[in-house]
Structure formats: structure tokens, C-alpha cells
Amino acid sequence: MSFNETYENELAFQADRRKATVEFIKIISDLWYDKSIELVLFRNQLIDRNVSQILNLHEYAGEFVQKPISIFDSVEIAQAIQTLDLPPAKLDIGKLTYEYHLEEKKYNNALAFVAEKLKDANKENGIKPKDVVLYGFGRIGRLVARELMTRTGKGSQLRLRAIVTRGAIDQTVLEKRASLLRNDSVHGDFSGTVIADLKNSALIINGTTVNIISANNPEDIDYTKYGINNALVIDNTGAFRDNEALSRHLTSKGVDKVLLTAPGKGVPNIVHGVNHLDHNPDKVDIFSAASCTTNAITPILKAIEDSLGVKSGHLETIHAYTNDQNLVDNFHSKYRRGRAAALNMVITETGAGSAVAKALPSLEGKLTSNAIRVPVPNGSLAILCLELDKKTSVEGVNSIIKKYALEGNLVEQIKYEMSDELVSSDIVGCSAPSIYDSKATIVRKDGKNVLLYIWYDNEYGYSHQVIRLAKYIAKVRRYTYY
């Protein structure tokens, strides 16, 4: 075959691939909006992805499982899923496709395979949608709002009904709130519409009314006036941190659950995927989603603790600067944080080392921790130096983390990264709270001391953990196949 013939064949193949991807995107949308079935590819979101992004995800998937997964395979499995009568669900088409390759000799076709794999889906009990109120509208609040409204679908899970802020609400204030939701300097434009509605004191997000309520105190609000009942309040203000303060939300009419987006005192601190099942939402009314750093390191620590045992260790987090720091040098109540955030590396403290023990009691007193704030607006890195009970190697540690990223209870929490070229901007927008840098792992010659590098989007990845925990608290988790 000549060079020109080869080139023409390559062009034809790429055209076929892109046409198949367009068909795949349509099936993804139809399943989501018609049946509330969300398809993901090894935990990577597929909704609102373009052709090139989906093809790139297939390249990653093939490298991840060491077996090529083509877009044509995904279309075949997606068509089979579309044929079945399934309840609302979240299905990993990458896992299904990979398993189909391994087991296809046992089945006559893809439909028979998918029907067998998802036969337990209809055994799941029906879920009742839950009203959600965002108390505060800062960095985490806006990202949670974006995700809730982007993933609303038919409204069968979490329904964002109101946002509570301080101060008077006029047209200027509403427009500014709308603008901050539409445009984000780190995460880009919101993939939807936002309209300020002064008459009704609301934002119309993707055609759905979200009330904007002004209040100075939680107990001053009667949510039932807005048609909101038995709501979950997600408090992202940082003003209320303990059980007594957070309980004030429960005195408001229309509220029955509270979730704090920060470490809490006197309330369960949860890293979803690790210890959420230890606390029954039928018996507990107030939860904390811990911190972004705790959510980043705890899934990895659980994998290592369960597999190799941890004697002791130190955590150093290289953290993006936050709104708590000064933009220019000025007085600050904490040491060093007064210096200009975008110009300095700033040593400061973190409680993540001790906070891990709230999710993993076996690590109580075993970890020290510190933090360095660095001049990037988002994207952080946790470095774990661990002394182990059992000997291991670079290959051994990596195989353990890869296994946890592929199967089990932490597949949403851990992303196994294989790139030699990974830098902080590459992980912005990743929904996993822990991004394990397999190429950076170091193991001492004696096999008992390891250095692990865990990246995390301290805003976006954490916001997804908040939403995962919110779904658990609200009892709206769908059937999943991971």
C-alpha cells in the first residue's frame, strides 16, 4: 500500500470515528434527559463533552486498562443500554466495554451482555427528589450550583431551590451574582443560561427558578414560603463550624438536614467513599464534608493502610492561594498570610493530618502536617511521606492504587494518572478529589518508606465530593455500575 493510500485510509477512519462519536453524544443526551441515566467513562463525565474530548477520554481509557477501547465499542454498548428499561442510574461504559471484551464469548450480543450485567438495577428502591438550599454563594457555593444545575436532568435527585446571601437584593446585586455564576476566571464559562429576575428576587438558571433570599441569621428564614420543604441546607459560608451553630439551620421552617463544606466540630466529618456509611442520614441531621485536602489524601491513605499498613507519616500540602489571604501585603490575624498571595510562597498550617483520623481512626496520632500556599489560583498537591508496616516497591504501590481506582468503593475518589508531563493546570476541572501521580512515586531501598504525590483541584474536585455526600444524605443515590 502506498503512502497516499495509507493516508486516505487514515482520513476515512478518522471521519468514521468522529461520526460514531456524534452518535454516541446523542445517545448520552437521550439517556440523560429521557431516562435520568448518566454514562461515564472510567468515572470521567461524558455529558456536555465535545467530539475531541470524548475521543481523548477513550485514549486515556485504553491506556488505563491496557486494552484499547474504541468509540465503536462504546456506541454498541450505549445502544444496548438505550434498549433496556432501566431506572435512573450512573453507568461506567468504560468498565462495561472492557468486561464485554473479556466475556463476549459467553454472550450472543452486546444486548444480552448488558442485560445480564445490569439485571439488578430494577431491584433498587425508588428515590424521592430533595430540595437543596445553598447558604452562601462563594467559590464552593457557585461551583456546587453549577454542577447541580448542569446535572439536574429531569430533577429526580437534588433540586437547587434557593441561595441565601447577606445584604439587600437589587438589580445590580442580582446581576453581579448572575455574572459570577456565568463567568469564572479559573473554571471558564458556565455551560448554561443565567438570567437575573428582580421581580421575583431570583436567578433563572437553565430556565429554572432559584430564589435568592437575603438573611442575616439562619433562623430568620421560612423556606416553606418559597415552596421548599424538608430541604438539605449546604452551608458554604464558613461562618458556622460547630454543632450548636449549624443546628440553627434546623430551626428554619422547611429544613431537615445540614451539610457543612468545611471541617466541623461536634459533627461527623465525612470523606465520601471512605466513611460515609458509618453515619446513617436517618439518624444524623448535620454532616461536615471535611476539607479539600482531607478529601484528597484520605482515599489514598485508606488504600495504603488497608494494603500495607502505616506506621507514621508527614503530609505537606502545596496549596493554591485562597480568599483568606491578602492580595497585597497587609495585616492578617495569622502569621505570614498577610503577605501578597500571588507573589509569595507562604508557609502556614493545615489540620488535614489530624483530620484524617476522623475518617480513618487507625491513623490517630500517626500523621503530622503542614502547608505551603503558592502563587496559583487553583490546583494543589499533597505530598505524603509514609513509614510502612510492610515492604513494597514503586510497582507495588502503584498497582495497589490502580486497583483501588479501577474497582471498589473509591473509584469516584481516585484518579490514576499516568502522564510524565503532569502539572497543576492539567488537573483543574477533575471531579476526583485524589489524582494519584504514578510517575512521581518514590520508594526507599528498604521498601518501608514511600513518597506519594497526590494532586487535587481544591475547588472542583472538592465540590464533587460535597455533591456525592449531599446525595447520600438526601438518599437520592442512583443505581451505579462501576
N, C-alpha and C positions, 0 to 999 in steps of 0.2 A: 504493500500500500504506500502510495507516495505521501510526501509531507502535506500537500494540498488536500488530498483525500482524508488524511487523518484530521487535518484542521476542520474540514467541512463536517466530519462526523462529530467532532467535539462541539462545534456550534449547534448542531442539531440536538445533541444530547443535553446541552445546557438549556436550550429552548424548551425541551420536553420537561426538564426538571423544574423550570420556573412555572410552566403551565400547570404541572402537578401541584406545585406549592400554592398557586392561586386557588385551585380546587380544595386543597387542604384548609386554607384560610376560611373559605366559605363554610366548610363542614364545622370547623371550630366555632364560628359565629352562630351557625344554626343550632348546634348543640347547646351553646351557652344561653342564647336568648329564647329558644323554644323549650328547652328541657332543663335548664339550670345545671347542665353537665359541663364541667370545666376540664379541658385537656391540658396537660403539662408534659414537658419532655425532660425527664430526669430532674423534676422539680422546677425547671425553668418555665416561666409563664409564656404562653403562646397567644393569649388574647391581645389584640391590638398590635401584633408584630407584623412587620412587612416581609416581603419575599426573601430578601437578602438575610435578614435577621434569623428567619426560620431555617434557611439553608445552613447558616453558620452554626446554629444550635445542633443541627444534625451532624455536622463535622465534629463538634465537641462530644456529642453522644457516642459517636463511633469510636473516638479516641478513648473515651472514659471506660467503656465496657470492652474495649479491644475487639470489637466486631462491628464492621460497617453497618450503619442503619440508614437506609436511603429514604428519601421523601416518598418514593413509590410504595415502600413498605408501610409508611405511616398513613398514607391515603387509604391503603387496603384495610388496615386495622380501624381507622376512623370511620370508614364506610360501614364496617361491620357493627361498630358501636352505635352508629346512627340508626341501624335497622332494629336494634333491640329496644324493648320497652323497659327503660331504666329509671329509677328515681333520681333526684338531684345528687350529683356525685362529683368527685375530683379524681381523675384517672390519669395515671402516668403512661402515656402512649409509648414512651421510650422503653419502659420496663415490659409492657405488653409485647411490643415488637421484638425485643430481644428474646423474650421467652418463646415467642412463636417460632423464631428461627431454631431454637433448641428443641422444640417439641412438635414441629409441624408434621412430622411423620405419623403422629398419633391422631391427627385430625384431618378430615376431608377438605376443609377450607378454613379461611380466617374467621368466618361467622361462627362455625362450630367451636373453634378455639376460644373466641371472646365470650361466647355464651357460657362455656364451662368455667372460665376464669372469673366471670362476674356473676355467677349464679347466686351468690349470697347477697347481692345488692338489695334485692327487694325484701330481705328479712329485716332491714333497718327500719326502725320506727320513724314515723313522720316527724318533721321538725316544724316548730311554730316560729315565725319571724319575730325578731326582737328589736324594739325601738332603742336607738342609741342617741345619747346626748354628749357632745364634746364640751367639756368645761375648760375653756381656754382655747386659744387658736394660734399657738406659736409654731415652732418648727415641726414638732412631732404632731401636733393637732392638725396642721394643714396637710401633712403627708398622709395621716390616717384618713382625713376627709377625702383626699384624692383617691386613695385606694378603695374606700368604702363606696364612693360614688361610681368609680370605674367598674367595680365588681358587683354592682347592685343587681344586674340582670333582671330577673322577674321579682326581685325583692323577697326571696324565700329565706334569707338568712338575717344579716344585720341591716337595719334601715336607719340611716342618719336622719334624724328629725329636727335637731336643734343644735345650735352652737351658742354658748354663753360667754359673753365678754363684759368687761367693765366700761363705764362711761356712756355718754349719750350716743344715740344712734341717729345719724342724719345721712343725707345723700352722700356727702363726702366720705364719711366713715365707712358706709356700706361699699362705696366704690373702691376704697383702699383695701378693704377686706377681700373684695372680689378680685382685685388686681394681684394681691399677694397669693391668692389661690391659683389664679390663671398662670402666673409667671414666677418661675423660681430660678435664681441665678446658678444653683447647683444642679437641680434635677430637671430643668427645662420646662417647656410649656405643658400645661395640663391638657390631656387628650380628651377634652370635652368642652362644654359651654358653661359660662358663669355669668349670670345677669343679676344686677342689684335691683331689688324690688322694695323701694322705700315705703310704698303704701302699706305693704304687709310686713314690713320690717323683716325681710328675708333675702336669702340668696337663692336664685333659681339655678340649680346645678343639674346639668343634663336634663332640663325640663322638669325637675322635681323640686318642690319647695322645701327649703331648710330654714327654719325660723332662727333669727338672730335675736337673742334675749340679753338684755342688759341687767346685770345684778351685781351687787357688792358682796352678798352672802348667799351661800347655797340654800339656806332655809327660807329665804325670801321668795323662792320661785314655786309657782304652782304649774307644773308641766301639763296637768290634765286640761288646762285652758287651751292648750295647743293640740289636743287630741293625743297626747303622749301618755302611755300607761305602762307600768312595770318596766321602766326603762333601765338600761345599763348606762351609767354615767362614766365616761372616760375622762378622768381629771388629769390634764396635762399642764396645769399651771405651775406646779412645784410649790404652791403655797401651803398645801395641806399634806403632811407627810406621815402622820400617825393615826392610830385607830380612832382616837377621840375627834380629831379634826375631820377626818374623812367620813365619820358617822353623821356629820351634819348634812351630807347629801341625802342620807336616808330619811331625814325628816321632811324633805321636799315631797309634795304630792306627785305621784307618778313615777317614783324611783324605787327599785328594789335591789339593785346591785351597783357596786362601785369598783372601778379599776384605776389604779394609780400608775402613771407612766414614769415612775422613779422608784428608787428603793424606799420601802416603807417600814415604819416601826410599829410593832404590835399587830401586824397583819401578815398573812402568808406572802412571802416573796417567791415568785414563780418564774422559772425558766421553762417555757413551754417545750414539751418534748422530753424534759428531764424529770420534773417533779409535779407537774400539774395534776396528775391522777391522785396525788396524795391528799388533795383537798377537794371535797365534794361541793359543787356550787349549790346543791340543795341545802347544805348546812352552813356554808360560809357566804357572807354578803359582801365582804371587802377584800380585794386582792391587790397585790403590787406586781408589776411586770419587771421588777428589779431595774438594773441599769443596762445600757447598751454593752458595756464591757463585760459585765457578768453574763449576759446572754451570749457573748462571743466566746468566752473561754470555757464556760461550764459544759457545753456539749462535748468539746474536745477532752476536757478533764475527765468526764464520765467514761468516755471510750478508753482512755489510758488507765484510769483507776480500775475499771472492770477487767481489763485485759492484762495489765502489768503491775498494778499497784503503785501508789505514790507515797513515798516516804516523807518528802518535803519539797518545797519549791519556792520560786520567786516569780512574780508577774511584773513585767514592765510594759506599760501601755504607751505607745506613741500615738497620741490622740490629736485629732483636729481641734483647732480652737473653737470656742463656743461663745454664746452671747453673754456668759458670765464674766468673760474677760473684757479688758478695756481695749478700745480701738487704738487709742493713743495713750501714752504714759499718764496715769492719773491715780489718785488714791483708791485703794481697794482694801476691803476688810481682811483679805487673805494675803499671805506672803507671796510675792512675785507675780501674782495675777494682775497687778496694776500696770505692768509693763505692756507695751503695744503688742497685741496678739499676732498681727500679721508681719511683725518684724523680728520676733524673738522665739527661740525655743525656751519654754518655761517649765521648770520642774515644779510639780505640785503633787498633791496626794490623791489616792483613789481608794475607795473601800471595797473594790471588787474582790481582792484577795480573800478578805474575811467574809464577804457576802456570799461567796461560792458555797460556803458551808451550810447556808440556809437551804440550798437545793441539794447539796451532797454532804450530809452530816459527817461522813467518813473522813472528810478533808478538814475538819475543825482543827484550827491551830497549826496547820501544816504549811500554809502559804503566807508569804509576805508580799507586799505590792507597793508600787509607786507609779507615777505618771509623768510624762513629758508632753506638754501641749506644744504643737508645732504649727508653722505658718501655712497650713492648708485649711480650707473652709469645711471639708468633709472627707471622710475616708481615713480609717485608723488602723493601727497594727498592734496586736498584743504579742509579746514575746514571753514564752513560758520556759523557764529553766527548771527542770524537774529531776529529782533523785528518785529512782525507781526501785521497787522490790525485786523485779525480775530483769534479767539481762535481755537486751534487744539489739536491733541494728536499724540503720536507716530504712532498709527494705521492710523490716519487721514492723516498725512504727507506721510507715506509710500504708502497708497492707491492712493494718488494723483500722486506720481512719477511713481508708477507701471502702472497707466492708461496711462500716457504720454509715457512710454516705450513700451506699447503694441499697441497703436494706435495714429494717428495724425501725425503732421509734424516733431516730434522729435524722431521717432522710430529708426533712424540711429544714433542719437546722445546720447541717454541714454540707458545704460545697467543697469538693476535692478539686483543687486547681493544679493543673499540670504544666502551665506555661513557664518557660525560662525567663520571660520578659515582663513578668507581672509588676506593676507599680500601682500606687494608691489610686490614681484616677481610673484605673481599669475596673476597680471593684465598686465604683459608685453606681447605684441602681440595682445592686444584687439583693435579692429578697432573703437570702440565707444569712443568719446572724454570724455564722462562723465560716470563713473562707480559708481552708487549710492550704498553705503554700508547701506542696510536697517537695518542690525543688530546693527549698531552703532548710530542710530538716538536718540537724546535726546530732550525731550520737558519739559520745566519748568512747575511746577504745575499750574500756572495761564494760561497755554496754549498759551501764546503770545511770548514766547522766545524759539527758536529752535536751536539746533546744528546739522548740517548736514555734513557728511563726504563723499567726492567725490574723488575717485581715478582716475588717468589717466596716460596712457602711454604717456609721454610728447613727445615722438618721433613718435611712430607708430600710435597712435590714432590721433595725430595732422596731420600726413601725409595723413591720410584718409580724414580728413576734407579739406585739401588742394585739394585733388583729386576731392572730391564732388563739391567744389566750382569751380574748373577748368572745370568740365563737364557742370556746369551751365553757366559759361562764354562762353564756346565753343559751347553751345546749342546742346550738344550731350547726354543729359539725356534720357535714355530709358524709355519706359513704365514700371511702377513699380506697384506691388501689395503687400502692407504691411498691 
